Structures are given as C-alpha cells and as structure tokens.
Amino acid sequence: MDDLGFSFRQMKNGDVVISHHGKRATTLRSDKAAAFLEDMNGVDTVSQQQEMARLTGNYRRGNERTAKRHPRNR
C-alpha cells in the first residue's frame, strides 16, 4: 500500500522526470526541480510517494466512491 508506483530520475541538465508505473507523468525544471530534490533528501519512501503523487495531480482524496453516488452526480 505504501508504494504508489512513482519514481523519479535526475537528468544531466538538472531536470527531474517523475514517472508513474514506468510512464512519464511530469518533468520538473530549474527551481522546482531543485526544490523537489531538496525535499526528497532524508525522507522515507512513503513520503516520497505521496509528494510525487501530489506534484503529478494523481492523488486520490478517498471520496471518489461517495461522490459517485451523490444525487448531483447522477
């Protein structure tokens, strides 16, 4: 449950590529890439997975099933 399928790789030019199950999800450049790498140092893998999910927009909030049954969404 802790592994959400995200990984990241730092490129030679300083960019950071975040992948989800092997497919490129997003690329961070310049200041965002540097800040991301700084945040990843000394953090456990669960926190890394959560941060990458937030950055890519692939972050489940836990209310998808409830919202599906709401009268407004029928």
Buried (B, 14 or more C-beta within 10 A) or exposed (E): EEEBBBBBEBEEEEBBBBBBEEEEBBEBEEEBBEEBBEEBEEEEEEEBBBBBBEBBEBEEEEEEEEEEEEEEEE
